[in-house]
Amino acid sequence: METVVTGVRRKQDTTSQLDDLCCKYDDFDESRLTLQLRMLPDLCPSATTVSEAVAQYRTKSHKVRVLFDEVERLFKFLLVIPASSATAERSLRSLRRLKTYLRATMSQERLNHVAFLHVHQNRLDNLYSAKIKSMFIFANDYRLQGAFGRP
């Protein structure tokens, strides 16, 4: 995917890479993606890397982004699909530690959230915890009563 975007930026022939991409991921309409990628250098003129192209694309208005829906889908795939499996391996290792007997009865959704928080601890440390705590308390009347000693 990255070679398609960088090749288009350099005005190289990316037909074979684009064919491979569309064969591997059937989410793309190849003809529309080809047309939209031809206009990408005009859409993001000063971008030299994929991350710069994504950043410039995000600054465009919603109306423009609707016109480039295949390019947006390509950027989403680029940002979501990991380049390596290191994060996935870390997640599985931490899941083994998290899934204790006491947590064996929790729902799959809650376990996913706990695992996500464990893997991304550095992002969690940057959050403002007092605001999150107050949102948690005020979301439920029972918690609100317990927090302020109301009957």
N, C-alpha and C positions, 0 to 999 in steps of 0.2 A: 504494500500500500504506500509505504513511504517512497519507494523508488518511482512509483507512478506520479506522485505529487512533485517530487524533486525533478523528475524528468520533464514534466510539463512546464515547470518553472524555467528550466534551461532550454526549452523548446526542442527537446529531443523526441525521437519517435518512441512512444511508449505503448504501441499497439499490442505487442506480445504480452507485456506485463499486465495491461488492462484486460486482455482476454483471459489470462490466468486468474486474475482477480475476480472477474465476473463468473468464471467457471467454479472457483472455490466458494464464493459467497453469492448465492442466488438472490440476495437482497437488492442488488443493483440492476438498473435498466442500463445496459451497456451503451446503447445509442445516445440516451440522454446524458449519461455520465461523460461520454466522449465529448459531446457538444459543450457541456458545462466546464469540463476541464480545459478546453481550448480557450475559454474566456477567463480562466483563473489568473493568468498573469496580468490581465487588465483589472481584475477585481482586487487583487492584492499585489500592487505593483512593486513595492519595496521589500517584499518578503524574500529572504534568501534561504530560510529553513522552513520545515513543516510547522514548527511551533510559531514562528513569526506569521506564516500564512493563516494559521488558525486564529491567532490573536487579531490580525487585521480583519479576518472574516467576521469575527464576533462583534466588531465595531460597526458593521453594516446594519442598515435598518432592517426591520422585520420583513418588509416588502421585498427587499433585495434577496434576503436569505430564503424566502419562499421560492423565488425563481431558481435558486441553486440548491434544490433539495437533495439531489444526488451527491453533490460535493459535501453538503452538510452531513449526510449519512456516512460518507467516506471519512470525514474528520472525526465523527463520533466513534467509528470503528477503530480509527488510529488511536484515539485517546482511551478507549475502553479495553481493547485487547492488549494484554501485557506482552512486552518484548521478550521476557523470559518467564520461567515458571517459578522463580525464587519466591515471589509473594504467595503463590498458591502453596508451595511447599511449607513456607512459614505458617500459613493459615492452618494447614493440616496438622502440623506438629503442635501448634498451640491449641487446636481443637481437642487433641488427645488429653492435654493437661486440663482444659476447661470442663470437659465432659466427665465430671465426678459423679459419684452415686447420688449426691443431693441434687445435682443439676440434671440428672438423667430423666427426671419427670417434667422438665420444662419443655415448652413447645419448640418446634423447629425454628419458628420466626424469632423467638426470644434468644435461642442459642446462636442464631446467625448474628443478631445484634451484639451479643456479648463477645462473640468471636471477632467481629469487625472492630469493636472498641479495643480489644486486646491487641490485635495486629497493628492498629493505627494509634498506638498510645501517644506518639509524639504529637499528632494532630489533636488528640484529646486534651493534652496538657495545655494547649494554647487556648482552649475555650474558657469562657468566663463562667465559672461554676455557680456563682451566687445567682445569676440570672436563670440558669437551668434549674437550680433547686426551687426557686420561686415559681417558675412555670410548672414544675412537677406538682408542687403543693397546691397551687391555685386551679389545677386542672380537675380536681376531684373534691367534692364537698366533704367527704369523710376525712381526707387528709387535711383539709383546711381547718376543720373542727379540731383535729388532734394537734395541729401545729400551734393553734392559738388558744387551746383549752376551752373552746366553746362547747356547750352541751349538744 
